Amino acid sequence: MSFHIKKTPKKMLFLYIKNSFIP
């Protein structure tokens, strides 16, 4: 998943994590 974080912008990553916690 580390390679995914490097390619994903911080804003998109934040939304991704937020959606993971809140389905």
BAPA-122537 format. One record per residue: x, y, z of N, C-alpha, C in turn; residue number from 1. Coordinates in nm, 3 decimals, decimal comma, always signed. Example, Ala and Ser with C-alpha at 12.3 -4.5 7.8 and 13.67 -1.06 7.14 Angstrom:
<rs>
R       n_u       n_v       n_w      ca_u      ca_v      ca_w       c_u       c_v       c_w    nr
R    +1,319    -0,569    +0,780    +1,230    -0,450    +0,780    +1,320    -0,330    +0,780     1
R    +1,285    -0,225    +0,708    +1,367    -0,106    +0,714    +1,290    +0,003    +0,787     2
</rs>
This chain:
<rs>
R       n_u       n_v       n_w      ca_u      ca_v      ca_w       c_u       c_v       c_w    nr
R    +0,083    -0,121    +0,000    +0,000    +0,000    +0,000    +0,086    +0,125    +0,000     1
R    +0,212    +0,110    +0,034    +0,303    +0,226    +0,040    +0,317    +0,290    -0,099     2
R    +0,324    +0,207    -0,203    +0,338    +0,261    -0,340    +0,210    +0,335    -0,379     3
R    +0,099    +0,292    -0,324    -0,029    +0,356    -0,356    -0,034    +0,497    -0,295     4
R    +0,017    +0,508    -0,173    +0,017    +0,638    -0,104    +0,106    +0,738    -0,178     5
R    +0,216    +0,690    -0,230    +0,309    +0,780    -0,302    +0,245    +0,835    -0,429     6
R    +0,164    +0,755    -0,494    +0,103    +0,798    -0,621    -0,026    +0,878    -0,596     7
R    -0,085    +0,859    -0,478    -0,212    +0,926    -0,448    -0,188    +1,060    -0,379     8
R    -0,252    +1,166    -0,428    -0,242    +1,298    -0,365    -0,292    +1,292    -0,222     9
R    -0,245    +1,385    -0,139    -0,283    +1,384    +0,002    -0,433    +1,403    +0,020    10
R    -0,492    +1,489    -0,061    -0,636    +1,512    -0,049    -0,715    +1,386    -0,083    11
R    -0,674    +1,320    -0,189    -0,742    +1,198    -0,229    -0,720    +1,089    -0,125    12
R    -0,600    +1,085    -0,070    -0,569    +0,986    +0,032    -0,655    +1,009    +0,156    13
R    -0,674    +1,135    +0,191    -0,755    +1,169    +0,308    -0,899    +1,122    +0,287    14
R    -0,951    +1,148    +0,168    -1,089    +1,107    +0,137    -1,099    +0,954    +0,134    15
R    -0,995    +0,890    +0,086    -0,993    +0,745    +0,079    -1,000    +0,684    +0,219    16
R    -0,920    +0,741    +0,311    -0,919    +0,693    +0,449    -1,053    +0,723    +0,516    17
R    -1,106    +0,842    +0,487    -1,233    +0,883    +0,547    -1,344    +0,787    +0,503    18
R    -1,344    +0,752    +0,375    -1,445    +0,661    +0,324    -1,427    +0,520    +0,379    19
R    -1,303    +0,485    +0,412    -1,276    +0,353    +0,467    -1,337    +0,340    +0,607    20
R    -1,327    +0,448    +0,684    -1,381    +0,446    +0,819    -1,533    +0,466    +0,818    21
R    -1,581    +0,546    +0,721    -1,725    +0,573    +0,713    -1,778    +0,520    +0,579    22
R    -1,828    +0,398    +0,578    -1,880    +0,335    +0,456    -2,004    +0,409    +0,403    23
</rs>
